[in-house]
Amino acid sequence: MRADGSGPLIRLEDVWKTYAMGAEEIHALRGVNLSIDRNEYLAIMGPSGSGKSTLMNLIGCLDTPSRGSYVLGGRKVSDLGDDELARIRNREIGFVFQTFHLLPRATALRNVELPLVYSGVPAADRRQRALQALEEVELADRAQHRPNELSGGQRQRVAVARALVTRPSLLLADEPTGNLDSATSAEIMDLFERLHREGNTVVLVTHERDTAQRAHRIVTIHDGRIASDRPSAEPPPASQPARSG
């Protein structure tokens, strides 16, 4: 399912996500339409309960829509089963989370190798690709260190290297600076900017306005609907608060 260069990488059409709460239905997403091109750098913003986390889960193939269509790289993934979705997540999407999700007893190198283990890549190739990914995030000299021997920023760099090691079509980051101080956050955002310049498609989910402004396009979600979709260079709509969350 590698991108072939034609059409958008991501296309959501009239996507709804509905949850049953007893006799009541909760509409987390309400008819979302969204297109993301290859090599875009986009931020998704919204306060708690807005639907941004649900949208992230759908884009990341962690969940499927109740209604509507999701096409990723030319393939309609909204109709696929759990096993195929798991394969797409492992091959096509690199995830970066706020809490890093690193194995505490494994070295940085081993943590980065893990997606390749699940893909059945031979050991020698795994090691080479993991070292290359650590080199991309300027952390090759920490390959044999465990997470408790690394700073918060270094742990997040390991997480980014792990996301990159499968050479995914999409890098999806969920509040990647949420546990970092302001200086380290700026370093991680500089890294995302460099990865974008090198050709990666980056989708960043955040509630922080200053973090979103580092992306080139900002999509704001309210009450399960897209409230605005604009280049980050434009000022927010007058009705939007300067900071959500």
C-alpha positions as CSV (number, residue, x, y, z in Angstrom):
1,M,0.0,0.0,0.0
2,R,2.9,2.4,-0.7
3,A,2.0,5.8,-1.9
4,D,2.1,6.0,-5.7
5,G,2.3,9.7,-5.9
6,S,-1.3,10.3,-7.2
7,G,-4.1,11.7,-5.2
8,P,-4.1,12.7,-1.5
9,L,-2.5,10.3,1.1
10,I,-5.6,10.6,3.4
11,R,-9.2,11.2,2.4
12,L,-12.1,11.1,4.8
13,E,-15.6,11.5,3.4
14,D,-18.7,12.1,5.6
15,V,-17.0,10.2,8.5
16,W,-19.1,9.6,11.6
17,K,-18.1,7.8,14.8
18,T,-21.0,6.9,17.2
19,Y,-20.8,5.2,20.5
20,A,-23.7,3.6,22.4
21,M,-24.0,4.7,26.0
22,G,-27.0,2.6,27.2
23,A,-30.0,3.8,25.3
24,E,-28.2,7.0,24.2
25,E,-26.0,7.5,21.2
26,I,-22.9,9.7,21.5
27,H,-21.6,11.2,18.2
28,A,-17.9,11.7,18.6
29,L,-17.5,12.7,14.9
30,R,-20.3,14.2,12.8
31,G,-19.8,14.1,9.1
32,V,-16.0,14.9,8.9
33,N,-14.5,15.6,5.5
34,L,-10.8,15.9,5.4
35,S,-8.0,15.5,2.8
36,I,-4.3,15.4,3.5
37,D,-1.7,15.4,0.8
38,R,1.6,13.6,0.8
39,N,4.4,15.6,2.5
40,E,1.9,17.8,4.3
41,Y,2.6,19.0,7.9
42,L,-0.8,19.3,9.6
43,A,-1.9,19.9,13.2
44,I,-5.3,18.8,14.6
45,M,-6.5,21.0,17.5
46,G,-9.5,20.9,19.8
47,P,-10.5,21.0,23.5
48,S,-11.1,17.8,25.5
49,G,-14.2,16.1,24.1
50,S,-14.0,17.8,20.8
51,G,-13.4,14.6,18.8
52,K,-9.7,15.2,18.0
53,S,-8.6,12.0,19.7
54,T,-11.3,10.0,17.9
55,L,-10.2,11.5,14.6
56,M,-6.6,10.6,15.4
57,N,-7.6,7.0,16.2
58,L,-9.4,6.7,12.9
59,I,-6.5,8.2,10.9
60,G,-4.1,5.9,12.6
61,C,-6.3,2.8,11.9
62,L,-6.8,2.2,15.6
63,D,-10.5,2.4,15.1
64,T,-13.0,2.4,12.2
65,P,-15.8,4.9,11.4
66,S,-19.4,4.0,12.1
67,R,-20.3,5.6,8.8
68,G,-18.4,7.2,5.9
69,S,-15.2,6.4,4.0
70,Y,-11.5,6.5,4.9
71,V,-9.0,6.1,2.1
72,L,-5.3,5.8,3.0
73,G,-2.8,5.7,0.2
74,G,-5.4,4.9,-2.4
75,R,-6.9,2.0,-0.3
76,K,-10.2,2.1,1.4
77,V,-9.2,1.1,4.9
78,S,-12.6,1.8,6.5
79,D,-13.9,-1.5,5.2
80,L,-11.0,-3.7,6.5
81,G,-10.9,-6.1,9.3
82,D,-8.8,-6.0,12.5
83,D,-5.9,-8.2,11.1
84,E,-5.5,-6.1,8.0
85,L,-5.7,-2.9,9.9
86,A,-3.0,-4.1,12.3
87,R,-0.7,-4.8,9.3
88,I,-1.4,-1.3,7.9
89,R,-0.6,0.3,11.3
90,N,2.7,-1.6,11.5
91,R,3.8,-0.9,7.9
92,E,2.3,2.5,6.9
93,I,1.9,4.5,10.1
94,G,4.6,5.6,12.6
95,F,3.1,6.6,16.0
96,V,4.7,9.0,18.5
97,F,2.9,9.3,21.9
98,Q,3.0,11.7,24.8
99,T,4.2,9.0,27.2
100,F,6.8,7.5,24.8
101,H,5.6,3.9,25.3
102,L,9.2,2.5,25.5
103,L,10.1,-0.8,27.0
104,P,11.9,0.1,30.2
105,R,14.4,-2.8,30.3
106,A,15.2,-2.7,26.6
107,T,17.9,-0.5,25.0
108,A,17.1,2.4,22.7
109,L,18.2,0.2,19.8
110,R,15.9,-2.7,20.8
111,N,13.0,-0.4,21.3
112,V,13.5,1.0,17.8
113,E,13.8,-2.5,16.4
114,L,10.4,-3.7,17.8
115,P,8.2,-2.8,14.8
116,L,10.6,-4.7,12.5
117,V,10.4,-7.7,14.8
118,Y,6.7,-7.8,14.4
119,S,7.1,-7.5,10.6
120,G,9.5,-10.5,10.6
121,V,12.5,-8.6,9.4
122,P,15.8,-10.6,9.8
123,A,17.9,-9.6,12.8
124,A,20.9,-8.1,10.9
125,D,18.6,-6.0,8.8
126,R,16.6,-4.9,11.9
127,R,19.8,-3.7,13.6
128,Q,21.0,-1.8,10.6
129,R,17.7,-0.1,10.0
130,A,17.3,0.7,13.7
131,L,20.7,2.3,13.9
132,Q,19.9,4.3,10.8
133,A,16.7,5.6,12.4
134,L,18.6,6.6,15.6
135,E,21.1,8.4,13.4
136,E,18.2,10.3,11.8
137,V,17.2,11.7,15.2
138,E,20.8,12.3,16.2
139,L,20.8,9.6,18.9
140,A,23.0,6.8,17.5
141,D,25.5,7.4,20.4
142,R,22.8,6.4,22.9
143,A,21.8,3.1,21.1
144,Q,22.8,0.9,24.1
145,H,21.2,3.1,26.8
146,R,17.9,2.2,28.4
147,P,15.1,4.7,28.8
148,N,15.9,5.5,32.5
149,E,19.4,6.5,31.3
150,L,18.0,9.0,28.8
151,S,16.4,12.5,29.3
152,G,12.8,13.1,28.4
153,G,13.8,14.6,25.1
154,Q,16.1,11.7,24.3
155,R,13.3,9.2,25.1
156,Q,11.0,11.1,22.7
157,R,13.7,10.9,20.0
158,V,13.9,7.2,20.5
159,A,10.1,7.1,20.1
160,V,10.4,9.1,16.9
161,A,13.1,6.8,15.6
162,R,10.9,3.8,16.3
163,A,8.1,5.5,14.3
164,L,10.4,6.1,11.4
165,V,12.1,2.6,11.3
166,T,9.4,1.0,9.1
167,R,9.6,3.9,6.6
168,P,5.9,4.7,7.0
169,S,3.7,6.7,4.7
170,L,2.5,8.8,7.7
171,L,4.0,10.0,10.9
172,L,1.2,10.5,13.5
173,A,2.1,12.3,16.7
174,D,-0.3,12.5,19.7
175,E,0.7,15.4,22.1
176,P,4.4,14.6,21.5
177,T,5.6,17.5,23.7
178,G,3.0,17.1,26.5
179,N,5.6,15.7,29.0
180,L,8.5,17.9,28.0
181,D,9.8,21.3,29.2
182,S,9.6,24.2,26.8
183,A,13.2,24.0,25.6
184,T,13.0,20.3,24.9
185,S,9.6,20.7,23.3
186,A,11.1,23.2,20.9
187,E,13.9,20.7,20.0
188,I,11.3,18.0,19.3
189,M,9.3,20.3,17.1
190,D,12.5,21.3,15.3
191,L,12.9,17.6,14.6
192,F,9.4,17.2,13.2
193,E,10.1,20.2,10.9
194,R,13.2,18.6,9.6
195,L,11.5,15.3,9.1
196,H,8.8,17.1,7.1
197,R,11.4,18.8,5.0
198,E,12.9,15.4,4.2
199,G,9.6,14.3,2.7
200,N,7.6,12.8,5.6
201,T,3.9,13.4,6.0
202,V,3.4,14.6,9.6
203,V,0.0,14.8,11.4
204,L,0.3,16.3,14.9
205,V,-2.6,16.1,17.4
206,T,-2.3,18.8,20.1
207,H,-4.4,21.1,22.3
208,E,-1.5,23.7,22.5
209,R,-1.8,26.6,20.1
210,D,2.0,27.3,20.0
211,T,2.7,23.7,19.1
212,A,0.1,23.7,16.4
213,Q,1.6,26.9,14.9
214,R,4.7,24.9,14.1
215,A,2.7,22.9,11.6
216,H,1.9,24.4,8.1
217,R,-1.8,23.7,8.3
218,I,-4.2,23.7,11.3
219,V,-7.5,21.8,11.5
220,T,-9.6,22.7,14.5
221,I,-12.4,20.3,15.7
222,H,-15.3,21.3,17.9
223,D,-18.3,19.1,18.8
224,G,-17.2,16.4,16.3
225,R,-17.1,18.7,13.4
226,I,-14.3,20.6,11.6
227,A,-14.6,24.2,12.8
228,S,-11.8,25.6,10.7
229,D,-9.1,24.4,8.3
230,R,-6.4,27.0,7.5
231,P,-2.7,27.6,6.9
232,S,-0.9,28.2,10.2
233,A,0.3,31.6,8.9
234,E,-3.3,32.8,9.0
235,P,-4.7,34.2,12.3
236,P,-7.4,32.0,13.9
237,P,-11.1,32.9,13.4
238,A,-12.4,35.6,15.7
239,S,-14.7,33.1,17.4
240,Q,-11.7,30.8,18.3
241,P,-10.0,31.2,21.6
242,A,-6.3,31.8,21.4
243,R,-5.6,28.5,23.2
244,S,-7.9,25.4,23.4
245,G,-7.8,22.8,26.0
